[in-house]
Amino acid sequence: MRSVKVSAALLLPLNREANRARRTAMPGENPAVQAICHIIASIPKGRVGTYGGVARAAGYPGRARLTAYALRTVSSDLHLPWHRVLGAGGRIVFPKNSGSHKEQARLLRSEGVPVALGRVPRSLICDEEI
């Protein structure tokens, strides 16, 4: 059997197009992503959830990365409150000096959630109530 070598440069445009399609996916195309989006949308103002807690509430325990995937791939037209989803222990997962970290802290503070050193108080995490 003869193997065919394909240049990575030829695949790059295809990969970009596939990535663009994934980023604009609607939650209805994947039941897991749809369930995660529903849970994220139900987190009340002034409260936060964790990636793991959202996945658990959606019926996918141990799949915190699935929550991150859902947030990364759904269309921004859904206007999900992405800023209310934090890492374990209530910490912002973005690098401290990044624009995303600053934006998430700003949005949380605008809802009355205190943010100190990239963390929110554990009392505001509503994983069990979601």
Rosetta constraint file for C-alpha pairs under 8 A:
AtomPair CA 6 CA 10 HARMONIC 7.12 0.50
AtomPair CA 6 CA 11 HARMONIC 7.79 0.50
AtomPair CA 7 CA 11 HARMONIC 6.90 0.50
AtomPair CA 8 CA 12 HARMONIC 6.20 0.50
AtomPair CA 9 CA 13 HARMONIC 7.79 0.50
AtomPair CA 10 CA 14 HARMONIC 7.74 0.50
AtomPair CA 11 CA 15 HARMONIC 6.15 0.50
AtomPair CA 12 CA 16 HARMONIC 6.21 0.50
AtomPair CA 13 CA 17 HARMONIC 6.26 0.50
AtomPair CA 14 CA 18 HARMONIC 6.19 0.50
AtomPair CA 15 CA 19 HARMONIC 6.07 0.50
AtomPair CA 16 CA 20 HARMONIC 6.11 0.50
AtomPair CA 17 CA 21 HARMONIC 6.23 0.50
AtomPair CA 18 CA 22 HARMONIC 6.27 0.50
AtomPair CA 19 CA 23 HARMONIC 6.22 0.50
AtomPair CA 20 CA 24 HARMONIC 6.49 0.50
AtomPair CA 21 CA 25 HARMONIC 6.37 0.50
AtomPair CA 22 CA 73 HARMONIC 5.78 0.50
AtomPair CA 22 CA 74 HARMONIC 7.99 0.50
AtomPair CA 23 CA 72 HARMONIC 6.64 0.50
AtomPair CA 23 CA 73 HARMONIC 4.10 0.50
AtomPair CA 23 CA 74 HARMONIC 6.07 0.50
AtomPair CA 23 CA 75 HARMONIC 6.63 0.50
AtomPair CA 24 CA 73 HARMONIC 6.16 0.50
AtomPair CA 24 CA 74 HARMONIC 5.72 0.50
AtomPair CA 24 CA 75 HARMONIC 4.67 0.50
AtomPair CA 24 CA 76 HARMONIC 7.88 0.50
AtomPair CA 25 CA 29 HARMONIC 7.20 0.50
AtomPair CA 25 CA 73 HARMONIC 5.99 0.50
AtomPair CA 25 CA 74 HARMONIC 5.21 0.50
AtomPair CA 25 CA 75 HARMONIC 6.02 0.50
AtomPair CA 26 CA 74 HARMONIC 5.56 0.50
AtomPair CA 26 CA 75 HARMONIC 6.12 0.50
AtomPair CA 27 CA 31 HARMONIC 7.21 0.50
AtomPair CA 27 CA 33 HARMONIC 5.39 0.50
AtomPair CA 27 CA 34 HARMONIC 4.46 0.50
AtomPair CA 27 CA 37 HARMONIC 7.11 0.50
AtomPair CA 27 CA 70 HARMONIC 7.99 0.50
AtomPair CA 27 CA 74 HARMONIC 6.22 0.50
AtomPair CA 28 CA 33 HARMONIC 7.70 0.50
AtomPair CA 28 CA 34 HARMONIC 5.69 0.50
AtomPair CA 29 CA 34 HARMONIC 7.73 0.50
AtomPair CA 30 CA 34 HARMONIC 6.10 0.50
AtomPair CA 31 CA 35 HARMONIC 6.12 0.50
AtomPair CA 32 CA 36 HARMONIC 6.25 0.50
AtomPair CA 32 CA 58 HARMONIC 7.68 0.50
AtomPair CA 32 CA 60 HARMONIC 7.93 0.50
AtomPair CA 33 CA 37 HARMONIC 6.08 0.50
AtomPair CA 33 CA 66 HARMONIC 7.67 0.50
AtomPair CA 33 CA 67 HARMONIC 7.65 0.50
AtomPair CA 33 CA 70 HARMONIC 5.30 0.50
AtomPair CA 34 CA 38 HARMONIC 6.24 0.50
AtomPair CA 35 CA 39 HARMONIC 6.41 0.50
AtomPair CA 35 CA 58 HARMONIC 5.36 0.50
AtomPair CA 36 CA 40 HARMONIC 6.23 0.50
AtomPair CA 36 CA 54 HARMONIC 6.55 0.50
AtomPair CA 36 CA 55 HARMONIC 6.34 0.50
AtomPair CA 36 CA 58 HARMONIC 5.51 0.50
AtomPair CA 36 CA 67 HARMONIC 6.31 0.50
AtomPair CA 36 CA 70 HARMONIC 6.92 0.50
AtomPair CA 37 CA 41 HARMONIC 6.09 0.50
AtomPair CA 37 CA 70 HARMONIC 7.17 0.50
AtomPair CA 37 CA 71 HARMONIC 7.84 0.50
AtomPair CA 37 CA 80 HARMONIC 7.33 0.50
AtomPair CA 38 CA 42 HARMONIC 6.41 0.50
AtomPair CA 39 CA 43 HARMONIC 6.77 0.50
AtomPair CA 39 CA 54 HARMONIC 6.26 0.50
AtomPair CA 39 CA 57 HARMONIC 6.99 0.50
AtomPair CA 39 CA 58 HARMONIC 6.38 0.50
AtomPair CA 39 CA 130 HARMONIC 6.88 0.50
AtomPair CA 40 CA 54 HARMONIC 6.80 0.50
AtomPair CA 40 CA 80 HARMONIC 6.83 0.50
AtomPair CA 40 CA 81 HARMONIC 6.75 0.50
AtomPair CA 40 CA 82 HARMONIC 7.29 0.50
AtomPair CA 40 CA 84 HARMONIC 7.80 0.50
AtomPair CA 40 CA 85 HARMONIC 7.45 0.50
AtomPair CA 41 CA 80 HARMONIC 5.83 0.50
AtomPair CA 41 CA 81 HARMONIC 6.39 0.50
AtomPair CA 42 CA 130 HARMONIC 7.14 0.50
AtomPair CA 43 CA 47 HARMONIC 6.70 0.50
AtomPair CA 43 CA 48 HARMONIC 6.59 0.50
AtomPair CA 43 CA 49 HARMONIC 7.00 0.50
AtomPair CA 43 CA 81 HARMONIC 7.96 0.50
AtomPair CA 43 CA 84 HARMONIC 7.16 0.50
AtomPair CA 43 CA 126 HARMONIC 7.78 0.50
AtomPair CA 43 CA 130 HARMONIC 6.75 0.50
AtomPair CA 44 CA 48 HARMONIC 7.63 0.50
AtomPair CA 45 CA 111 HARMONIC 6.20 0.50
AtomPair CA 46 CA 108 HARMONIC 7.41 0.50
AtomPair CA 46 CA 111 HARMONIC 5.24 0.50
AtomPair CA 46 CA 112 HARMONIC 5.69 0.50
AtomPair CA 46 CA 113 HARMONIC 5.48 0.50
AtomPair CA 46 CA 124 HARMONIC 7.52 0.50
AtomPair CA 47 CA 84 HARMONIC 6.93 0.50
AtomPair CA 47 CA 113 HARMONIC 7.07 0.50
AtomPair CA 47 CA 124 HARMONIC 5.11 0.50
AtomPair CA 47 CA 125 HARMONIC 6.09 0.50
AtomPair CA 47 CA 126 HARMONIC 6.42 0.50
AtomPair CA 48 CA 84 HARMONIC 4.58 0.50
AtomPair CA 48 CA 85 HARMONIC 5.84 0.50
AtomPair CA 48 CA 86 HARMONIC 6.99 0.50
AtomPair CA 48 CA 90 HARMONIC 7.79 0.50
AtomPair CA 48 CA 124 HARMONIC 6.10 0.50
AtomPair CA 48 CA 125 HARMONIC 4.91 0.50
AtomPair CA 48 CA 126 HARMONIC 6.03 0.50
AtomPair CA 48 CA 127 HARMONIC 7.89 0.50
AtomPair CA 49 CA 53 HARMONIC 6.21 0.50
AtomPair CA 49 CA 54 HARMONIC 6.42 0.50
AtomPair CA 49 CA 84 HARMONIC 6.16 0.50
AtomPair CA 49 CA 85 HARMONIC 4.97 0.50
AtomPair CA 49 CA 86 HARMONIC 6.14 0.50
AtomPair CA 49 CA 90 HARMONIC 7.72 0.50
AtomPair CA 49 CA 125 HARMONIC 5.27 0.50
AtomPair CA 49 CA 126 HARMONIC 5.54 0.50
AtomPair CA 49 CA 127 HARMONIC 5.33 0.50
AtomPair CA 50 CA 54 HARMONIC 6.09 0.50
AtomPair CA 50 CA 85 HARMONIC 5.22 0.50
AtomPair CA 50 CA 86 HARMONIC 4.64 0.50
AtomPair CA 50 CA 87 HARMONIC 5.29 0.50
AtomPair CA 50 CA 88 HARMONIC 5.90 0.50
AtomPair CA 50 CA 89 HARMONIC 7.72 0.50
AtomPair CA 50 CA 90 HARMONIC 6.67 0.50
AtomPair CA 50 CA 125 HARMONIC 7.29 0.50
AtomPair CA 50 CA 127 HARMONIC 6.71 0.50
AtomPair CA 51 CA 55 HARMONIC 6.34 0.50
AtomPair CA 51 CA 64 HARMONIC 4.82 0.50
AtomPair CA 51 CA 65 HARMONIC 7.21 0.50
AtomPair CA 51 CA 67 HARMONIC 5.62 0.50
AtomPair CA 51 CA 68 HARMONIC 6.85 0.50
AtomPair CA 51 CA 85 HARMONIC 6.10 0.50
AtomPair CA 51 CA 86 HARMONIC 6.10 0.50
AtomPair CA 51 CA 87 HARMONIC 5.86 0.50
AtomPair CA 51 CA 88 HARMONIC 7.23 0.50
AtomPair CA 52 CA 56 HARMONIC 6.09 0.50
AtomPair CA 52 CA 61 HARMONIC 7.18 0.50
AtomPair CA 52 CA 62 HARMONIC 6.49 0.50
AtomPair CA 52 CA 63 HARMONIC 6.45 0.50
AtomPair CA 52 CA 64 HARMONIC 4.14 0.50
AtomPair CA 52 CA 65 HARMONIC 7.84 0.50
AtomPair CA 52 CA 67 HARMONIC 7.49 0.50
AtomPair CA 52 CA 87 HARMONIC 7.86 0.50
AtomPair CA 52 CA 88 HARMONIC 7.35 0.50
AtomPair CA 53 CA 57 HARMONIC 6.08 0.50
AtomPair CA 53 CA 61 HARMONIC 8.00 0.50
AtomPair CA 53 CA 64 HARMONIC 7.58 0.50
AtomPair CA 53 CA 127 HARMONIC 4.87 0.50
AtomPair CA 53 CA 128 HARMONIC 7.49 0.50
AtomPair CA 54 CA 58 HARMONIC 6.17 0.50
AtomPair CA 54 CA 64 HARMONIC 7.54 0.50
AtomPair CA 54 CA 67 HARMONIC 6.84 0.50
AtomPair CA 54 CA 127 HARMONIC 6.83 0.50
AtomPair CA 54 CA 130 HARMONIC 7.54 0.50
AtomPair CA 55 CA 59 HARMONIC 6.41 0.50
AtomPair CA 55 CA 60 HARMONIC 5.00 0.50
AtomPair CA 55 CA 61 HARMONIC 5.79 0.50
AtomPair CA 55 CA 62 HARMONIC 7.20 0.50
AtomPair CA 55 CA 63 HARMONIC 5.76 0.50
AtomPair CA 55 CA 64 HARMONIC 5.64 0.50
AtomPair CA 55 CA 66 HARMONIC 6.94 0.50
AtomPair CA 55 CA 67 HARMONIC 5.91 0.50
AtomPair CA 56 CA 60 HARMONIC 4.99 0.50
AtomPair CA 56 CA 61 HARMONIC 4.08 0.50
AtomPair CA 56 CA 62 HARMONIC 6.88 0.50
AtomPair CA 56 CA 63 HARMONIC 7.45 0.50
AtomPair CA 57 CA 61 HARMONIC 7.66 0.50
AtomPair CA 57 CA 127 HARMONIC 7.62 0.50
AtomPair CA 57 CA 130 HARMONIC 6.28 0.50
AtomPair CA 63 CA 67 HARMONIC 7.19 0.50
AtomPair CA 64 CA 68 HARMONIC 6.80 0.50
AtomPair CA 65 CA 69 HARMONIC 6.11 0.50
AtomPair CA 66 CA 70 HARMONIC 6.10 0.50
AtomPair CA 67 CA 71 HARMONIC 6.28 0.50
AtomPair CA 68 CA 72 HARMONIC 6.10 0.50
AtomPair CA 69 CA 73 HARMONIC 6.07 0.50
AtomPair CA 70 CA 74 HARMONIC 5.95 0.50
AtomPair CA 71 CA 82 HARMONIC 6.85 0.50
AtomPair CA 74 CA 78 HARMONIC 7.60 0.50
AtomPair CA 76 CA 80 HARMONIC 7.45 0.50
AtomPair CA 81 CA 85 HARMONIC 7.84 0.50
AtomPair CA 83 CA 104 HARMONIC 5.13 0.50
AtomPair CA 83 CA 105 HARMONIC 7.90 0.50
AtomPair CA 83 CA 107 HARMONIC 6.63 0.50
AtomPair CA 83 CA 108 HARMONIC 6.64 0.50
AtomPair CA 84 CA 108 HARMONIC 7.02 0.50
AtomPair CA 86 CA 90 HARMONIC 5.44 0.50
AtomPair CA 86 CA 91 HARMONIC 5.62 0.50
AtomPair CA 86 CA 92 HARMONIC 5.37 0.50
AtomPair CA 86 CA 93 HARMONIC 6.66 0.50
AtomPair CA 87 CA 91 HARMONIC 5.09 0.50
AtomPair CA 87 CA 92 HARMONIC 5.98 0.50
AtomPair CA 87 CA 93 HARMONIC 5.69 0.50
AtomPair CA 89 CA 119 HARMONIC 7.83 0.50
AtomPair CA 89 CA 122 HARMONIC 6.70 0.50
AtomPair CA 90 CA 119 HARMONIC 5.49 0.50
AtomPair CA 90 CA 120 HARMONIC 5.35 0.50
AtomPair CA 90 CA 121 HARMONIC 6.90 0.50
AtomPair CA 90 CA 122 HARMONIC 6.32 0.50
AtomPair CA 90 CA 125 HARMONIC 6.88 0.50
AtomPair CA 91 CA 118 HARMONIC 5.65 0.50
AtomPair CA 91 CA 119 HARMONIC 4.21 0.50
AtomPair CA 91 CA 120 HARMONIC 6.45 0.50
AtomPair CA 92 CA 101 HARMONIC 6.64 0.50
AtomPair CA 92 CA 104 HARMONIC 7.61 0.50
AtomPair CA 92 CA 105 HARMONIC 7.85 0.50
AtomPair CA 92 CA 118 HARMONIC 5.40 0.50
AtomPair CA 92 CA 119 HARMONIC 6.18 0.50
AtomPair CA 93 CA 101 HARMONIC 7.57 0.50
AtomPair CA 94 CA 98 HARMONIC 6.79 0.50
AtomPair CA 94 CA 100 HARMONIC 6.39 0.50
AtomPair CA 94 CA 101 HARMONIC 5.13 0.50
AtomPair CA 95 CA 101 HARMONIC 6.36 0.50
AtomPair CA 96 CA 101 HARMONIC 5.88 0.50
AtomPair CA 96 CA 102 HARMONIC 7.63 0.50
AtomPair CA 96 CA 118 HARMONIC 7.28 0.50
AtomPair CA 97 CA 101 HARMONIC 6.78 0.50
AtomPair CA 97 CA 102 HARMONIC 7.23 0.50
AtomPair CA 98 CA 102 HARMONIC 6.53 0.50
AtomPair CA 99 CA 103 HARMONIC 6.02 0.50
AtomPair CA 100 CA 104 HARMONIC 6.03 0.50
AtomPair CA 101 CA 105 HARMONIC 6.21 0.50
AtomPair CA 101 CA 118 HARMONIC 7.89 0.50
AtomPair CA 102 CA 106 HARMONIC 6.07 0.50
AtomPair CA 103 CA 107 HARMONIC 6.12 0.50
AtomPair CA 104 CA 108 HARMONIC 6.14 0.50
AtomPair CA 105 CA 109 HARMONIC 6.11 0.50
AtomPair CA 105 CA 115 HARMONIC 6.34 0.50
AtomPair CA 105 CA 118 HARMONIC 7.29 0.50
AtomPair CA 106 CA 110 HARMONIC 6.16 0.50
AtomPair CA 107 CA 111 HARMONIC 6.62 0.50
AtomPair CA 108 CA 112 HARMONIC 6.61 0.50
AtomPair CA 108 CA 113 HARMONIC 5.21 0.50
AtomPair CA 108 CA 114 HARMONIC 7.30 0.50
AtomPair CA 108 CA 115 HARMONIC 7.40 0.50
AtomPair CA 109 CA 113 HARMONIC 4.87 0.50
AtomPair CA 109 CA 114 HARMONIC 5.75 0.50
AtomPair CA 109 CA 115 HARMONIC 6.72 0.50
AtomPair CA 113 CA 120 HARMONIC 7.06 0.50
AtomPair CA 113 CA 124 HARMONIC 7.82 0.50
AtomPair CA 114 CA 120 HARMONIC 5.96 0.50
AtomPair CA 114 CA 121 HARMONIC 7.37 0.50
AtomPair CA 115 CA 119 HARMONIC 5.40 0.50
AtomPair CA 115 CA 120 HARMONIC 4.89 0.50
AtomPair CA 115 CA 121 HARMONIC 7.78 0.50
AtomPair CA 116 CA 120 HARMONIC 6.51 0.50
AtomPair CA 120 CA 124 HARMONIC 7.22 0.50
AtomPair CA 121 CA 125 HARMONIC 7.49 0.50
AtomPair CA 126 CA 130 HARMONIC 6.32 0.50
